[in-house]
Amino acid sequence: MADAAAPRASVIIPNWNGLAYLRPCLDSLARQTCRDAEVIVVDNASRDESVPVMEREYPWVRVVSLASNRGYAGGCNAGMAVARGEILVLLNNDTEAEPGWLAALVAALDAHPEAGLAASRIMLYDRRDRLHSAGDLYRTDGTADSRGVWQPYGPPYDEPSYVFGACGGAMAVRRQVIEEIGGFDERFFMYCEDIDLNWRAQRAGWRCIYAPDAVVYHHLSATGGGPLASYYVGRNTLWVLARHYPAGLFRRHWRSILAAQARIARDALKSWRGAAARARLRGQLAGLLSIPRWRRYRLQRDEQRVSDEYLASILS
């Protein structure tokens, strides 16, 4: 997809035992209308045939093989470390992109120099009229979600707009942003690492633009779900809250924050027999026990270039 010169964009795909999904994903990238790009697959020590298949069938893909599984965050960071593009595009291995997807992400950032990130329109793979994400949102109660999730595609999700952040499953970020704020925090391993990155970008003064013409289709939790996802979401939600939620806003919304966590725990207790519910509770407990440590990782006031009033305006 790219010539010998440094490409405009680098598409980075972390992979762990994802051979069942890699072929359709890579085939869709071969059909992109934006040709000024390179594709990098970072393999997290897969035990399947992912690497041999890519080497044999996709010689235009640059494969970075890691000695151990560093999770989504570590895989993305390893890819960004070797990428040559000025726009770094992170993509799940269980997605398929429309031919104009990459061009639309690049165009969105070109049209909005104040934006450091661009969010794709992510649709459900098996219900292609339904949204999985029109960008990320973050609520005043300290929980994150996918904007427009499960809703049919249409207004207001058919128009470009500023959003809280981009879903890590299909997002673009300027190299300059990563150089300023750093990549994904690998302590998250997987899940909510994109929310953490979105918070850091917003606090550094970089906006996020949603690009509705940048369309990908996503198999939900194909390569990481169930109890595994429940544990990390339960833990990492609290890590993000402890690290980023402004103190002034916390004083205003602490009751709704506590109520949200109590509701999550109550729902999990009602489904105690399910492995995912028990994992969510374990994650919450791990998150609670480590809150003092994560408060030490909070960004300092001089690292925040926007006001708390602005941050309040981008919460839902």
C-alpha positions in Angstrom: 0.0 0.0 0.0 3.0 2.3 0.4 6.1 3.2 -1.6 9.6 3.5 -0.2 9.0 7.0 1.0 7.5 7.6 4.5 3.7 7.1 4.1 1.1 9.6 5.2 -0.6 7.0 7.5 0.4 3.8 9.3 -2.4 1.3 10.1 -1.4 -0.7 13.2 -3.3 -4.0 14.1 -2.5 -5.8 17.3 -3.2 -9.5 16.9 -3.4 -12.4 19.3 -4.5 -15.8 17.9 -6.8 -13.9 15.5 -6.2 -15.8 12.3 -9.9 -16.4 11.8 -10.4 -12.7 11.4 -7.1 -11.5 9.9 -7.7 -12.4 6.3 -11.0 -10.4 5.9 -9.4 -7.5 7.8 -6.3 -7.4 5.7 -8.2 -8.0 2.5 -10.3 -4.9 3.3 -7.1 -2.9 3.8 -5.8 -4.0 0.4 -8.9 -2.4 -1.1 -8.5 1.1 0.5 -8.7 4.1 -1.8 -5.9 5.8 0.3 -2.7 4.2 -1.0 -0.3 6.4 0.9 -0.2 4.0 3.9 1.6 1.1 5.4 0.1 -1.8 7.3 1.8 -3.1 10.5 0.5 -6.2 12.3 1.9 -6.7 15.8 1.6 -10.3 16.9 1.3 -10.8 20.6 2.9 -14.2 20.7 0.1 -16.0 19.0 -0.1 -19.8 19.1 -2.1 -20.1 15.9 -0.8 -19.7 12.3 -1.2 -16.0 12.1 2.4 -15.1 11.4 3.1 -17.8 8.8 -0.1 -17.0 7.0 0.7 -13.3 6.8 4.3 -13.9 5.7 3.0 -16.3 3.0 -0.2 -14.5 1.8 0.3 -10.8 2.7 3.9 -9.9 1.9 3.0 -6.2 1.9 2.2 -6.4 5.6 5.0 -5.6 8.0 4.8 -8.1 10.8 6.2 -7.3 14.3 6.4 -10.5 16.4 6.5 -10.0 20.2 8.0 -12.5 22.5 5.0 -12.3 24.9 1.5 -11.1 24.9 1.6 -7.4 25.8 -2.1 -6.9 25.3 -3.9 -4.4 23.1 -2.0 -1.4 24.7 1.4 -3.0 24.4 0.7 -4.3 20.9 -0.3 -0.8 19.7 2.7 0.8 21.3 5.0 -1.6 19.6 3.5 -0.8 16.3 3.6 2.9 16.8 7.3 2.6 17.7 8.2 1.3 14.3 5.5 3.2 12.3 6.7 5.8 9.8 3.4 7.7 9.1 2.5 11.1 10.5 -1.0 9.7 11.2 -1.2 6.6 13.3 -4.3 4.5 12.8 -5.2 1.8 15.3 -7.4 -1.0 14.1 -8.8 -4.2 15.7 -8.0 -7.4 13.9 -11.7 -8.4 14.0 -12.9 -5.6 11.8 -13.5 -5.0 8.1 -13.1 -1.6 6.6 -15.0 0.1 3.8 -12.7 1.1 0.9 -12.9 4.8 1.8 -12.4 4.3 5.6 -8.7 5.3 5.8 -9.1 8.3 3.4 -12.0 9.6 5.5 -10.0 9.5 8.7 -7.1 11.3 7.1 -9.4 13.9 5.5 -11.1 14.5 8.9 -7.8 15.4 10.5 -6.8 17.5 7.6 -10.0 19.5 7.8 -9.7 19.9 11.6 -6.1 20.9 12.6 -7.3 21.4 16.2 -8.2 17.8 16.4 -5.5 15.3 17.5 -7.7 12.3 17.1 -10.4 11.0 14.7 -13.1 8.5 15.5 -14.4 6.0 13.0 -18.1 5.0 12.5 -18.0 1.4 13.8 -21.0 -0.7 12.7 -22.0 -4.2 13.9 -20.6 -6.8 11.6 -23.7 -8.9 11.5 -26.3 -6.0 11.7 -24.8 -3.5 9.4 -27.5 -0.9 9.9 -26.7 -0.7 13.7 -24.0 1.3 15.4 -21.4 0.0 17.7 -19.6 3.3 18.1 -19.8 6.8 16.8 -17.0 7.8 19.0 -16.5 7.4 22.8 -18.5 9.3 25.4 -17.7 9.8 29.1 -20.5 10.4 31.6 -20.5 12.6 34.7 -21.0 9.4 36.7 -17.5 8.2 35.8 -18.5 5.6 33.3 -17.6 5.4 29.6 -19.6 4.1 26.7 -19.8 4.0 22.9 -21.8 6.9 21.5 -24.9 5.6 19.6 -24.3 2.0 20.6 -27.0 -0.4 19.3 -28.9 2.4 17.6 -29.7 2.5 13.8 -27.4 4.6 11.8 -28.9 8.0 11.1 -29.2 11.5 12.6 -27.3 12.8 14.5 -24.6 10.1 13.8 -24.5 10.9 10.1 -22.8 14.2 10.7 -19.2 15.1 11.7 -19.0 16.3 15.3 -16.6 16.8 18.2 -16.8 13.9 20.6 -15.1 13.0 23.9 -12.8 10.5 22.2 -12.2 7.7 19.7 -12.8 4.0 20.2 -9.5 2.2 20.1 -10.9 -0.4 17.8 -10.7 2.0 14.8 -9.1 5.4 15.6 -6.6 7.8 14.1 -4.2 9.9 16.1 -1.6 12.4 15.0 2.0 11.3 15.7 2.5 14.8 17.3 -0.1 13.8 19.9 1.6 10.6 20.8 5.0 12.4 21.1 3.4 14.9 23.5 1.3 12.7 25.8 2.8 9.2 25.2 1.1 6.1 23.8 -1.3 3.7 25.5 -0.6 3.0 29.2 0.4 -0.6 29.2 -0.6 -1.1 32.8 -4.2 -1.2 31.5 -3.3 -4.2 29.3 -6.6 -4.2 27.5 -9.9 -2.2 27.8 -10.2 1.4 28.8 -6.7 2.2 27.5 -8.4 4.2 24.8 -10.4 6.1 27.4 -7.2 6.9 29.3 -5.6 8.2 26.1 -8.7 10.2 25.2 -8.6 11.9 28.6 -4.9 12.7 28.2 -5.4 14.1 24.8 -8.3 16.3 25.8 -6.5 17.6 28.9 -3.5 18.5 26.7 -5.8 20.6 24.5 -6.4 18.1 21.6 -10.0 17.6 20.4 -11.4 14.5 18.8 -13.5 14.6 15.6 -16.0 11.9 14.6 -15.8 11.0 10.9 -19.1 9.3 9.8 -17.7 8.4 6.4 -14.9 6.3 8.0 -16.8 3.1 8.2 -15.7 -0.3 9.7 -17.7 -3.4 10.7 -16.8 -5.1 13.9 -17.2 -8.6 15.3 -18.0 -7.8 18.9 -15.5 -9.2 21.4 -14.3 -11.7 18.9 -10.7 -11.8 20.3 -11.3 -10.8 23.9 -14.6 -10.9 25.8 -16.5 -12.7 28.5 -14.9 -12.9 32.0 -11.6 -11.5 30.7 -13.3 -8.3 29.4 -15.5 -8.0 32.5 -12.5 -8.1 34.9 -10.5 -5.5 33.0 -13.4 -3.2 32.4 -14.3 -3.4 36.1 -10.8 -2.6 37.2 -9.7 -0.1 34.5 -12.9 2.0 34.8 -11.9 2.9 38.3 -8.3 3.5 37.3 -9.4 6.0 34.7 -11.7 7.7 37.2 -8.9 8.0 39.8 -6.4 9.3 37.3 -8.4 11.8 35.4 -11.7 12.9 36.9 -11.2 16.6 37.9 -11.5 17.2 41.6 -13.9 20.1 41.2 -16.3 18.0 39.1 -15.9 15.0 41.5 -17.2 17.2 44.4 -20.2 18.0 42.2 -20.9 14.5 41.0 -19.6 12.1 43.6 -23.0 10.9 44.5 -23.8 9.8 40.9 -20.3 8.3 40.7 -20.8 6.1 43.8 -24.3 5.2 42.6 -23.0 4.0 39.2 -20.4 1.7 40.8 -23.0 0.4 43.3 -25.4 -0.3 40.5 -22.7 -2.2 38.6 -21.9 -4.3 41.7 -25.6 -4.9 42.4 -26.2 -6.1 38.9 -23.2 -8.4 39.0 -24.3 -9.8 42.4 -27.7 -10.6 40.9 -25.9 -12.7 38.2 -23.4 -14.2 40.6 -23.6 -17.6 39.0 -22.2 -16.2 35.8 -18.4 -16.1 35.3 -18.5 -12.7 33.7 -20.4 -11.2 36.7 -17.9 -12.6 39.2 -15.0 -11.3 37.1 -16.6 -7.8 37.0 -16.8 -7.8 40.8 -13.1 -9.0 41.1 -12.2 -6.2 38.7 -14.0 -3.6 40.8 -12.3 -4.8 44.0 -8.9 -4.7 42.3 -9.7 -1.2 41.1 -10.8 0.0 44.5 -7.7 -1.4 46.2 -5.4 0.3 43.7 -7.1 3.8 43.7 -4.5 5.3 46.1 -1.7 4.2 43.7 -3.5 5.6 40.6 -4.2 8.9 42.3 -0.4 9.3 42.4 -0.4 9.0 38.6 -2.8 11.9 38.1 -1.7 14.6 35.7 -0.3 17.7 37.3 -2.2 21.0 36.9 0.6 22.4 34.7 0.1 19.4 32.4 -3.5 20.3 31.7 -3.9 23.0 29.1 -7.7 23.3 29.3 -10.1 24.4 32.0 -12.2 22.1 34.1 -15.2 24.0 32.7 -14.2 22.8 29.2 -13.8 19.2 30.5 -17.3 19.5 32.0 -18.6 20.5 28.7 -17.5 17.4 26.9 -18.9 15.0 29.5 -22.4 13.4 28.9 
